[in-house]
Amino acid sequence: MIRPEVLASLRPYREVGAAGAASVVGLWMAAQGGLLLIPLGGVLALAGVVWAISAWRRVRFAQAVAAPGMVEVDEGQVAYLGPAFGGFVALPDLVELRLLTMRGRRLWRLKQADGQALLVPVDAAGAEKLYDAFAALPGMDVGALVAALAPTGTAGGTAIAADAETRVIWRRAGAGIARRDGG
């Protein structure tokens, strides 16, 4: 009954729709009145709104798959398995998250405390799983995380030439070098 192209374009928004439906059910329950239904409906409606905001951010974070390789997030570890490069990073060892633009392709740069870094294409298969992993980092501004992936309008095909092409999204507090001499 519904064209496959329309159905495919709506599929990423199904979680947002479910959250909206939960909010509507909560509002309906609260409208029924009573000492039990008003607070229960209000809590359900509020939970639905919070869920919808998180789902909307997750939809905006996801990119169409265009890069080779795949991303896995498992037990606090991010893995990128690509044809030319890849590796693993444990989220507790992560000290910095950057978004790079290299030759027209955007990459996450996950830097560990020991200086090693893992480059993960933004548009690799499974990269949408990184949203929940990054959102769990201490002090992460998820609004800035989602905004970083907004289209920039820059021309592709350029190599990293300036700091404008490298953007720090998150840095662990206290991850810098501490000097003992007080200076």
Secondary structure, DSSP 8 states (H G I E B T S, - for coil): ---HHHHHHHGGGHHHHHHHHHHHHHHHHHHT-STTHHHHHHHHHHHHHHHHHHHHHHHHH-----SSSEEEEETTEEEEE-SS-EEEEEGGGEEEEEEEEETTEEEEEEEETTS-EEEEETTSBTGGGHHHHHHTSTT--HHHHHHHTS-----SS----SGGGEEEEEE-TT-S---TT--
